[in-house]
Amino acid sequence: MRQATVERNTKETRIKATVRLDGTGQYKVSTGIGFLDHMLENFSRHSLIDLELEAKGDLHIDFHHTTEDSGITIGQAVNQALGDRRGIRRYADALIPMDETLTRVALDLSNRPYLIWKVNFTRDKLGEMDTELFKEWFQAFAQAAGVTLHVENLYGENNHHIVESCFKALARALRAAIEIDPRQAEAVPSTKGTLGGTL
């Protein structure tokens, strides 16, 4: 089973994440930020990546460090679990509706991290969480996981639905991209012969 555990300890956060790519979407998540927990649970459930995450951060300051560092840690764990990325489908996309909202994610597990973020919010906060922090999570995840990631909210009004559809679309696209392609199970999907390595 493709899995990895990563610990990240700084003066701002202490985080441990375990991922199992060939899981069933089981999760145990605790960041101290209720809304972020909810999004990461959705990420796990819809990607079928088992996720265990425990984060202790400087929430008395704000939620920025915990949000960003959780994205980094999960991304690093996914990157390690993918290994040399042999046999994966590599490319995938997902179009996810949620009531009045529609969001599209396209990604490439290229080990060349890049984020395109075309998502706008009409509220500064959801619960106690600043909506600007969602881009920080996706940026951190893409960078650490080695993913070229395009996220675009096509339309929507409810900010909760917009955010949740972004996480679910990422999950469904990632689920497809990490799958082993039986037609090339022993090959790295690149004419270069490599996608792995240190970022």
NORTALIN-V960692 format. One record per residue. N is the residue number from 1. RES is the residue in three letters. SS is DSSP state (H for helix, E for strand, C for the rest). PHI is phi in whole degrees, 0 to 359 (NA if undefined). OMEGA is omega as a letter, one per 30 degrees, with the letter a starting at -180 (999 if undefined). Layout:
# NORTALIN-V960692
n=N res=RES ss=SS phi=PHI omega=OMEGA
n=N res=RES ss=SS phi=PHI omega=OMEGA
This chain:
# NORTALIN-V960692
n=1 res=MET ss=C phi=NA omega=l
n=2 res=ARG ss=C phi=280 omega=a
n=3 res=GLN ss=E phi=209 omega=l
n=4 res=ALA ss=E phi=201 omega=l
n=5 res=THR ss=E phi=235 omega=a
n=6 res=VAL ss=E phi=231 omega=l
n=7 res=GLU ss=E phi=244 omega=l
n=8 res=ARG ss=E phi=231 omega=a
n=9 res=ASN ss=E phi=236 omega=l
n=10 res=THR ss=C phi=229 omega=l
n=11 res=LYS ss=C phi=290 omega=a
n=12 res=GLU ss=C phi=258 omega=a
n=13 res=THR ss=E phi=214 omega=l
n=14 res=ARG ss=E phi=230 omega=a
n=15 res=ILE ss=E phi=226 omega=l
n=16 res=LYS ss=E phi=231 omega=a
n=17 res=ALA ss=E phi=229 omega=l
n=18 res=THR ss=E phi=236 omega=l
n=19 res=VAL ss=E phi=235 omega=l
n=20 res=ARG ss=E phi=235 omega=a
n=21 res=LEU ss=C phi=295 omega=a
n=22 res=ASP ss=C phi=261 omega=a
n=23 res=GLY ss=C phi=264 omega=a
n=24 res=THR ss=C phi=232 omega=l
n=25 res=GLY ss=C phi=84 omega=l
n=26 res=GLN ss=C phi=277 omega=a
n=27 res=TYR ss=E phi=215 omega=l
n=28 res=LYS ss=E phi=215 omega=a
n=29 res=VAL ss=E phi=234 omega=l
n=30 res=SER ss=E phi=213 omega=l
n=31 res=THR ss=C phi=246 omega=a
n=32 res=GLY ss=C phi=86 omega=l
n=33 res=ILE ss=C phi=241 omega=a
n=34 res=GLY ss=H phi=304 omega=a
n=35 res=PHE ss=H phi=292 omega=l
n=36 res=LEU ss=H phi=295 omega=l
n=37 res=ASP ss=H phi=305 omega=a
n=38 res=HIS ss=H phi=299 omega=l
n=39 res=MET ss=H phi=292 omega=a
n=40 res=LEU ss=H phi=290 omega=l
n=41 res=GLU ss=H phi=295 omega=l
n=42 res=ASN ss=H phi=297 omega=l
n=43 res=PHE ss=H phi=303 omega=a
n=44 res=SER ss=H phi=294 omega=a
n=45 res=ARG ss=H phi=300 omega=a
n=46 res=HIS ss=H phi=269 omega=l
n=47 res=SER ss=H phi=269 omega=a
n=48 res=LEU ss=C phi=64 omega=l
n=49 res=ILE ss=C phi=271 omega=l
n=50 res=ASP ss=E phi=293 omega=a
n=51 res=LEU ss=E phi=224 omega=l
n=52 res=GLU ss=E phi=241 omega=a
n=53 res=LEU ss=E phi=217 omega=l
n=54 res=GLU ss=E phi=233 omega=a
n=55 res=ALA ss=E phi=231 omega=l
n=56 res=LYS ss=E phi=238 omega=a
n=57 res=GLY ss=E phi=227 omega=a
n=58 res=ASP ss=C phi=278 omega=a
n=59 res=LEU ss=C phi=292 omega=l
n=60 res=HIS ss=C phi=290 omega=l
n=61 res=ILE ss=C phi=271 omega=l
n=62 res=ASP ss=C phi=191 omega=a
n=63 res=PHE ss=C phi=264 omega=a
n=64 res=HIS ss=H phi=299 omega=a
n=65 res=HIS ss=H phi=296 omega=a
n=66 res=THR ss=H phi=294 omega=l
n=67 res=THR ss=H phi=296 omega=a
n=68 res=GLU ss=H phi=297 omega=a
n=69 res=ASP ss=H phi=290 omega=l
n=70 res=SER ss=H phi=292 omega=l
n=71 res=GLY ss=H phi=297 omega=l
n=72 res=ILE ss=H phi=299 omega=a
n=73 res=THR ss=H phi=293 omega=l
n=74 res=ILE ss=H phi=296 omega=l
n=75 res=GLY ss=H phi=299 omega=l
n=76 res=GLN ss=H phi=298 omega=l
n=77 res=ALA ss=H phi=294 omega=l
n=78 res=VAL ss=H phi=299 omega=a
n=79 res=ASN ss=H phi=301 omega=l
n=80 res=GLN ss=H phi=294 omega=a
n=81 res=ALA ss=H phi=294 omega=l
n=82 res=LEU ss=H phi=288 omega=a
n=83 res=GLY ss=C phi=59 omega=l
n=84 res=ASP ss=C phi=274 omega=l
n=85 res=ARG ss=C phi=66 omega=l
n=86 res=ARG ss=E phi=296 omega=l
n=87 res=GLY ss=C phi=85 omega=a
n=88 res=ILE ss=E phi=287 omega=l
n=89 res=ARG ss=C phi=288 omega=l
n=90 res=ARG ss=C phi=78 omega=a
n=91 res=TYR ss=E phi=260 omega=l
n=92 res=ALA ss=E phi=194 omega=l
n=93 res=ASP ss=E phi=212 omega=l
n=94 res=ALA ss=E phi=210 omega=l
n=95 res=LEU ss=E phi=239 omega=a
n=96 res=ILE ss=E phi=243 omega=l
n=97 res=PRO ss=E phi=270 omega=l
n=98 res=MET ss=E phi=215 omega=a
n=99 res=ASP ss=C phi=53 omega=a
n=100 res=GLU ss=C phi=277 omega=a
n=101 res=THR ss=E phi=254 omega=l
n=102 res=LEU ss=E phi=223 omega=a
n=103 res=THR ss=E phi=230 omega=l
n=104 res=ARG ss=E phi=242 omega=l
n=105 res=VAL ss=E phi=233 omega=l
n=106 res=ALA ss=E phi=234 omega=a
n=107 res=LEU ss=E phi=214 omega=l
n=108 res=ASP ss=E phi=224 omega=l
n=109 res=LEU ss=C phi=277 omega=a
n=110 res=SER ss=C phi=275 omega=a
n=111 res=ASN ss=C phi=65 omega=l
n=112 res=ARG ss=C phi=239 omega=a
n=113 res=PRO ss=C phi=292 omega=l
n=114 res=TYR ss=E phi=196 omega=l
n=115 res=LEU ss=E phi=235 omega=l
n=116 res=ILE ss=E phi=251 omega=a
n=117 res=TRP ss=E phi=235 omega=l
n=118 res=LYS ss=E phi=245 omega=a
n=119 res=VAL ss=C phi=224 omega=l
n=120 res=ASN ss=C phi=239 omega=l
n=121 res=PHE ss=C phi=240 omega=l
n=122 res=THR ss=C phi=254 omega=l
n=123 res=ARG ss=C phi=236 omega=l
n=124 res=ASP ss=C phi=281 omega=a
n=125 res=LYS ss=E phi=222 omega=l
n=126 res=LEU ss=E phi=238 omega=a
n=127 res=GLY ss=C phi=63 omega=l
n=128 res=GLU ss=C phi=260 omega=a
n=129 res=MET ss=E phi=262 omega=l
n=130 res=ASP ss=E phi=291 omega=a
n=131 res=THR ss=C phi=293 omega=l
n=132 res=GLU ss=C phi=295 omega=a
n=133 res=LEU ss=H phi=285 omega=l
n=134 res=PHE ss=H phi=294 omega=l
n=135 res=LYS ss=H phi=299 omega=l
n=136 res=GLU ss=H phi=299 omega=l
n=137 res=TRP ss=H phi=295 omega=a
n=138 res=PHE ss=H phi=295 omega=l
n=139 res=GLN ss=H phi=298 omega=a
n=140 res=ALA ss=H phi=297 omega=a
n=141 res=PHE ss=H phi=297 omega=a
n=142 res=ALA ss=H phi=299 omega=a
n=143 res=GLN ss=H phi=296 omega=a
n=144 res=ALA ss=H phi=285 omega=a
n=145 res=ALA ss=H phi=275 omega=a
n=146 res=GLY ss=C phi=73 omega=a
n=147 res=VAL ss=C phi=242 omega=l
n=148 res=THR ss=E phi=278 omega=a
n=149 res=LEU ss=E phi=229 omega=l
n=150 res=HIS ss=E phi=246 omega=a
n=151 res=VAL ss=E phi=237 omega=a
n=152 res=GLU ss=E phi=222 omega=l
n=153 res=ASN ss=E phi=277 omega=a
n=154 res=LEU ss=E phi=285 omega=l
n=155 res=TYR ss=E phi=192 omega=a
n=156 res=GLY ss=C phi=159 omega=a
n=157 res=GLU ss=C phi=239 omega=a
n=158 res=ASN ss=C phi=277 omega=a
n=159 res=ASN ss=H phi=296 omega=l
n=160 res=HIS ss=H phi=300 omega=l
n=161 res=HIS ss=H phi=297 omega=a
n=162 res=ILE ss=H phi=298 omega=a
n=163 res=VAL ss=H phi=297 omega=a
n=164 res=GLU ss=H phi=296 omega=l
n=165 res=SER ss=H phi=293 omega=l
n=166 res=CYS ss=H phi=296 omega=a
n=167 res=PHE ss=H phi=293 omega=l
n=168 res=LYS ss=H phi=291 omega=l
n=169 res=ALA ss=H phi=293 omega=l
n=170 res=LEU ss=H phi=301 omega=a
n=171 res=ALA ss=H phi=300 omega=a
n=172 res=ARG ss=H phi=291 omega=l
n=173 res=ALA ss=H phi=292 omega=a
n=174 res=LEU ss=H phi=295 omega=l
n=175 res=ARG ss=H phi=305 omega=a
n=176 res=ALA ss=H phi=287 omega=a
n=177 res=ALA ss=H phi=289 omega=a
n=178 res=ILE ss=C phi=275 omega=a
n=179 res=GLU ss=C phi=297 omega=l
n=180 res=ILE ss=E phi=281 omega=l
n=181 res=ASP ss=C phi=274 omega=a
n=182 res=PRO ss=H phi=297 omega=l
n=183 res=ARG ss=H phi=281 omega=l
n=184 res=GLN ss=H phi=215 omega=a
n=185 res=ALA ss=C phi=299 omega=a
n=186 res=GLU ss=C phi=255 omega=a
n=187 res=ALA ss=C phi=250 omega=l
n=188 res=VAL ss=E phi=280 omega=a
n=189 res=PRO ss=C phi=283 omega=l
n=190 res=SER ss=C phi=200 omega=l
n=191 res=THR ss=C phi=291 omega=l
n=192 res=LYS ss=C phi=284 omega=a
n=193 res=GLY ss=C phi=86 omega=l
n=194 res=THR ss=C phi=208 omega=l
n=195 res=LEU ss=C phi=231 omega=a
n=196 res=GLY ss=C phi=277 omega=l
n=197 res=GLY ss=C phi=114 omega=a
n=198 res=THR ss=C phi=278 omega=l
n=199 res=LEU ss=C phi=292 omega=999
